[in-house]
Amino acid sequence: FKGMLDIIKDYSGTKTANIAKVYAGLCYYNMGEYDKAINMLEDYDVQDDKSISLSVTAALGDCYIHKGNNEKGIEKLMEAANDADNVLSALFMFKAAKVYESMNQKEKALELYKNIKSKYPESSVATNIGKYIERVN
């Protein structure tokens, strides 16, 4: 069986190779090889599949955060949140808010937590958002 890297190489320029970049990037992410993950995920050609592109953008955010580039990570998470404009947005905002908290930027975290509460009250993230609002308020 061919692996993702072989598929990318052998079927370059195809939709199959394009999606293989996502899988390879996520594998690298799970192995803690964030630079390789970023390279693969950034090389993904965003097409018509919004759910995949959202996942790629959010995964890039996670990679940058793990590398210590919190600002770039938050930027990617918020890009995914804005593009989703649904309950997934709450998850991406929540991740960004927690990073802001870790950077001691409580006012930015609070703004995101309140945004989750008001815009996405039906999300699973919103069920416990009150304790996060209290913590940073």
Phi, psi and chi 1 to 4 in degrees:
 res  aa     phi    psi   chi1   chi2   chi3   chi4
   1 PHE       -  141.1  -64.5  102.5      -      -
   2 LYS   -80.3  145.4  -69.5 -174.8  177.7 -148.6
   3 GLY   -90.6  174.1      -      -      -      -
   4 MET   -59.6  -41.2  -66.5  -59.1  151.9      -
   5 LEU   -65.3  -36.2  -62.0  178.9      -      -
   6 ASP   -66.4  -41.2  -70.3  -31.0      -      -
   7 ILE   -62.6  -43.3  -68.4  170.4      -      -
   8 ILE   -59.7  -43.0  -66.8  165.8      -      -
   9 LYS   -71.8  -49.0  179.9 -180.0  152.5 -159.3
  10 ASP   -74.6  -25.7  -66.6  -12.1      -      -
  11 TYR  -120.2   32.2  -59.7   96.6      -      -
  12 SER   -49.2  135.4  178.3      -      -      -
  13 GLY    87.2   -1.1      -      -      -      -
  14 THR  -100.7  165.3   66.6      -      -      -
  15 LYS   -62.5  -34.2  -71.8 -176.3  178.1 -174.3
  16 THR   -63.9  -44.9  -58.4      -      -      -
  17 ALA   -65.7  -36.9      -      -      -      -
  18 ASN   -62.4  -47.7 -165.6   38.7      -      -
  19 ILE   -70.2  -29.5 -161.6   69.9      -      -
  20 ALA   -62.9  -29.7      -      -      -      -
  21 LYS   -63.6  -37.5  -68.3  173.4 -173.6  175.0
  22 VAL   -64.9  -49.6  175.4      -      -      -
  23 TYR   -61.2  -42.4  -71.7  118.0      -      -
  24 ALA   -64.6  -42.1      -      -      -      -
  25 GLY   -61.6  -42.6      -      -      -      -
  26 LEU   -68.4  -34.9  -65.9  174.7      -      -
  27 CYS   -64.0  -46.8  -72.7      -      -      -
  28 TYR   -59.9  -41.0  -78.2  130.2      -      -
  29 TYR   -58.8  -47.8  171.1   79.3      -      -
  30 ASN   -66.6  -22.2  -74.2  -42.1      -      -
  31 MET   -89.3   -1.8  -66.8 -172.3  -51.8      -
  32 GLY    80.9   13.4      -      -      -      -
  33 GLU   -97.4   76.6  -63.7 -174.7   39.8      -
  34 TYR   -68.2  -35.2  -55.7  117.3      -      -
  35 ASP   -64.1  -44.5  -71.3  -35.8      -      -
  36 LYS   -65.8  -37.8  -71.2 -179.3  179.7  179.5
  37 ALA   -62.0  -46.7      -      -      -      -
  38 ILE   -59.8  -44.7  -70.5  168.3      -      -
  39 ASN   -58.9  -45.9  -72.4  -24.4      -      -
  40 MET   -66.3  -47.0  -77.6  -69.7  162.1      -
  41 LEU   -68.1  -36.7  -65.3  169.8      -      -
  42 GLU   -71.4  -24.4  -76.0 -175.1  -17.3      -
  43 ASP   -80.8  -11.6 -159.9   32.8      -      -
  44 TYR   -63.3  131.3  170.0   71.6      -      -
  45 ASP   -91.1  107.9 -179.5   22.0      -      -
  46 VAL   -62.7  125.4  176.2      -      -      -
  47 GLN  -119.1 -136.4  -63.9  174.1   -6.5      -
  48 ASP   -86.9   -7.8  -66.7  -25.4      -      -
  49 ASP   -89.0   97.3 -166.4  -32.6      -      -
  50 LYS   -62.7  -37.9 -172.8  174.7 -179.6  177.4
  51 SER   -66.1  -38.6   63.5      -      -      -
  52 ILE   -69.0  -44.5  -67.1  174.5      -      -
  53 SER   -64.0  -34.2   62.5      -      -      -
  54 LEU   -63.7  -44.2  -70.3  173.2      -      -
  55 SER   -63.1  -40.2  -62.6      -      -      -
  56 VAL   -64.4  -45.9  168.0      -      -      -
  57 THR   -62.5  -44.0  -56.6      -      -      -
  58 ALA   -66.3  -39.8      -      -      -      -
  59 ALA   -64.3  -38.0      -      -      -      -
  60 LEU   -61.4  -41.1  -81.1  166.2      -      -
  61 GLY   -58.4  -45.5      -      -      -      -
  62 ASP   -62.1  -41.0  -69.5  -20.9      -      -
  63 CYS   -61.3  -47.7  -73.2      -      -      -
  64 TYR   -62.4  -38.6  -75.6  116.0      -      -
  65 ILE   -64.2  -44.0  -70.5  164.1      -      -
  66 HIS   -63.1  -28.5  -80.0  -71.8      -      -
  67 LYS   -82.9   -4.5  -74.7 -177.2   52.0   68.1
  68 GLY    93.3    3.6      -      -      -      -
  69 ASN   -95.7   73.9 -170.5  -16.8      -      -
  70 ASN   -62.4  -40.2  -69.5  -22.0      -      -
  71 GLU   -62.1  -46.1  -68.3  -62.0  -29.8      -
  72 LYS   -65.7  -38.2 -179.6   85.0  171.0 -178.5
  73 GLY   -63.2  -45.7      -      -      -      -
  74 ILE   -62.5  -41.6  -70.6  169.2      -      -
  75 GLU   -57.0  -45.1  176.4 -173.6  -43.7      -
  76 LYS   -68.2  -42.0  -71.6  -66.7 -177.5 -178.4
  77 LEU   -62.5  -40.7  -72.3  170.6      -      -
  78 MET   -71.3  -32.5  -67.9  -52.9  -62.6      -
  79 GLU   -61.6  -45.0 -179.8 -177.9  -27.6      -
  80 ALA   -63.7  -41.9      -      -      -      -
  81 ALA   -61.7  -44.4      -      -      -      -
  82 ASN   -68.3  -37.6  -68.1  -29.9      -      -
  83 ASP   -70.3  -34.8  -72.1  -12.3      -      -
  84 ALA   -70.8  -50.2      -      -      -      -
  85 ASP    47.5   48.5 -163.9   28.5      -      -
  86 ASN  -155.5 -164.6   60.1   31.5      -      -
  87 VAL   -61.9  -23.4  -67.4      -      -      -
  88 LEU   -63.0  -30.4  -78.3  175.7      -      -
  89 SER   -56.8  -39.1  -61.0      -      -      -
  90 ALA   -60.9  -42.0      -      -      -      -
  91 LEU   -64.2  -45.9  174.7   62.9      -      -
  92 PHE   -65.0  -40.7  -57.8  142.9      -      -
  93 MET   -64.9  -39.5  -74.7 -179.0 -171.5      -
  94 PHE   -61.4  -44.5 -177.4   72.8      -      -
  95 LYS   -60.5  -44.6  -75.1 -178.2  169.7 -173.0
  96 ALA   -63.2  -41.3      -      -      -      -
  97 ALA   -62.3  -41.3      -      -      -      -
  98 LYS   -64.5  -34.7  -69.3 -166.8   66.2  149.8
  99 VAL   -68.1  -42.9  175.7      -      -      -
 100 TYR   -57.5  -42.3  -84.6  133.0      -      -
 101 GLU   -58.9  -44.7  -90.3 -165.2   77.9      -
 102 SER   -64.2  -23.4   74.6      -      -      -
 103 MET   -91.9    5.6  -62.5  166.6   58.3      -
 104 ASN    61.0   34.2 -155.8   30.2      -      -
 105 GLN  -107.2   69.5  -65.6 -175.6   20.5      -
 106 LYS   -63.8  -34.4  -67.3 -179.4  179.4 -175.0
 107 GLU   -65.3  -37.4   55.3  -73.5  -27.7      -
 108 LYS   -70.2  -38.8  -71.1 -177.6  178.8 -179.0
 109 ALA   -63.0  -45.4      -      -      -      -
 110 LEU   -59.2  -42.7  178.8   61.5      -      -
 111 GLU   -59.3  -43.3  179.9 -178.1  -26.4      -
 112 LEU   -69.0  -42.0  -71.3  177.5      -      -
 113 TYR   -60.0  -43.6  -69.0  142.4      -      -
 114 LYS   -65.9  -36.6  -74.0 -178.5  175.5  179.8
 115 ASN   -62.7  -42.2 -159.2   -2.0      -      -
 116 ILE   -60.2  -46.0  -68.3  166.1      -      -
 117 LYS   -62.5  -41.6 -177.1  177.3 -179.6  178.1
 118 SER   -82.7  -39.4   66.0      -      -      -
 119 LYS   -89.2  -29.3  -75.1 -171.8  175.0 -180.0
 120 TYR  -131.1   53.0  -52.5  103.9      -      -
 121 PRO   -64.1  -20.9   24.5  -32.9      -      -
 122 GLU   -83.6   -6.4   72.7  -77.6    3.6      -
 123 SER   -75.4  154.1   71.9      -      -      -
 124 SER   -65.0  -29.8   60.6      -      -      -
 125 VAL   -65.2  -35.4  175.5      -      -      -
 126 ALA   -71.3  -18.2      -      -      -      -
 127 THR   -62.1  -32.1   57.7      -      -      -
 128 ASN  -115.5   15.7  -67.2  -42.9      -      -
 129 ILE   -65.9  -25.3 -155.0   70.5      -      -
 130 GLY   -57.0  -39.5      -      -      -      -
 131 LYS   -67.9  -30.5   69.1 -179.2  177.7 -177.3
 132 TYR   -74.2  -37.6  -66.1   94.9      -      -
 133 ILE   -62.5  -45.3  -69.4  171.4      -      -
 134 GLU   -62.4  -39.2  -75.5  -61.1  -44.4      -
 135 ARG   -63.8  -36.2 -175.6  167.9   70.3 -165.2
 136 VAL   -99.8   -8.6  -65.1      -      -      -
 137 ASN   -79.3      - -152.1   -2.0      -      -
